[in-house]
Amino acid sequence: MTDVVDRATRSRMMSGIRGSNTRPEIRVRRYLHRSGLRFRLHRAGLPGRPDIVLPRFRAALFVHGCFWHRHDGCRYTTSPKTRPAFWESKFRQNVERDRKNVNDLLELGWRVLVIWECGIRNHPDRMMEIADWIRGPESFSEWPEKNPP
């Protein structure tokens, strides 16, 4: 299937996709800061450069987009129709890298929370759960644990 826009337009559109400082990430950061939690951003010395690092709680947070990181069962986890083999390979590598980064952080003694974009987008009132997790004892969690309807 051919693309619906020309190469220059597609290039401009793709260049607008951010890897850090995304809307969901900024929303989480604002909430954490208002809650009195202080953090570091994209700490380079840690596996995967977590989006948010709270050294005091030894907690690392990843704010994942459902499309790029393949949130199972989420309606935002769509696949492009063009070049399906390329996209399948890319998405598989993203998921494997994410899994490796989480395991490496856990081995280093960090607590890890993966926050999915759909959990922020559809349930902004549930952000308190994130702050509760940071202050709690769990070592790994995904939020939301179950996909919202």
C-alpha positions in Angstrom: 0.0 0.0 0.0 1.3 3.4 -0.9 1.5 6.3 1.6 -1.3 8.8 1.5 1.1 11.8 1.8 4.3 12.6 -0.2 7.8 12.0 1.1 8.4 15.5 2.3 5.2 15.7 4.3 5.8 12.3 5.9 9.3 13.3 6.8 8.0 16.5 8.4 5.3 14.5 10.3 7.8 11.9 11.6 10.3 14.6 12.7 7.6 16.0 15.0 7.5 12.7 17.0 9.4 13.2 20.3 11.4 10.7 22.2 11.4 12.6 25.4 9.4 15.4 27.0 6.1 14.0 25.6 2.7 15.2 26.8 2.1 12.1 29.0 5.5 12.4 30.5 5.1 16.1 31.3 1.7 15.4 32.8 3.2 12.9 35.2 6.1 15.2 36.0 3.7 18.1 36.9 1.7 15.9 39.1 4.7 14.5 40.9 6.1 18.0 41.4 2.8 19.3 42.8 2.8 16.3 45.2 6.1 17.4 46.6 8.2 14.7 44.9 11.5 15.8 43.4 13.1 13.9 40.6 15.8 13.9 37.9 15.0 13.5 34.2 16.5 11.1 31.6 19.4 10.0 33.8 22.1 8.8 31.5 23.9 6.6 33.9 21.0 4.1 34.2 19.9 1.4 31.8 17.3 2.8 29.3 17.6 6.4 30.6 14.4 6.3 32.6 12.1 9.3 31.9 11.8 10.1 35.6 14.2 9.1 38.4 13.5 9.6 42.1 16.9 8.8 43.7 15.5 9.3 47.3 13.1 6.4 46.7 15.4 4.6 44.3 12.6 4.6 41.8 12.8 4.8 38.0 9.7 5.6 35.9 9.2 5.0 32.3 6.3 6.8 30.6 5.5 4.6 27.5 3.5 5.5 24.5 1.1 2.6 23.7 1.9 2.8 19.9 5.7 2.7 20.1 6.0 0.3 23.1 3.2 -2.0 22.2 0.8 -2.0 25.1 -1.0 -5.3 24.9 -4.7 -5.1 24.3 -4.7 -1.3 24.1 -6.7 0.4 21.4 -3.8 2.8 20.7 -1.6 -0.1 19.7 -2.2 0.0 16.0 0.2 -1.0 13.2 0.9 0.9 10.0 -0.3 -0.8 6.9 2.8 0.1 4.8 5.9 -2.0 5.2 4.5 -4.4 7.8 7.7 -6.4 8.1 9.7 -3.3 9.0 7.3 -2.1 11.6 6.9 -5.6 13.2 10.7 -5.8 13.5 11.0 -2.3 15.0 8.2 -2.8 17.5 9.6 -6.2 18.5 13.0 -4.6 19.2 11.4 -1.8 21.2 9.6 -4.3 23.4 12.8 -6.5 23.9 14.8 -3.4 24.7 12.2 -2.2 27.2 12.2 -5.6 28.9 16.0 -5.7 29.1 16.1 -2.2 30.6 13.6 -3.0 33.3 15.4 -6.2 34.2 18.8 -4.4 34.3 17.4 -1.7 36.6 15.8 -4.3 38.9 19.2 -6.1 39.1 20.8 -2.9 40.1 18.3 -2.5 43.0 16.1 0.1 41.5 12.3 0.0 41.7 10.7 0.4 38.3 7.3 1.7 37.3 6.0 1.6 33.7 3.3 4.1 33.1 1.2 3.7 29.9 0.0 6.6 27.9 -3.6 5.3 27.9 -3.6 5.3 31.7 -2.7 9.0 31.8 -5.0 10.0 28.8 -8.2 8.3 30.0 -7.8 8.4 33.8 -6.1 11.6 34.9 -7.8 11.4 38.3 -5.9 8.2 39.1 -2.5 9.8 39.2 -2.4 9.5 43.0 -1.7 5.8 42.5 1.6 6.7 40.9 2.7 8.8 43.9 1.5 6.0 46.3 3.6 3.5 44.4 6.7 5.7 44.6 6.3 5.9 48.3 5.5 2.2 48.7 7.6 -1.0 48.8 6.8 -2.7 45.4 9.9 -3.2 43.2 8.1 -3.4 39.8 4.7 -2.5 38.5 2.9 -1.4 35.3 0.3 1.3 35.5 -2.4 0.7 34.8 -2.1 -3.0 35.5 -5.2 -3.7 33.5 -6.1 -1.9 30.3 -8.9 0.7 30.7 -12.1 0.1 28.7 
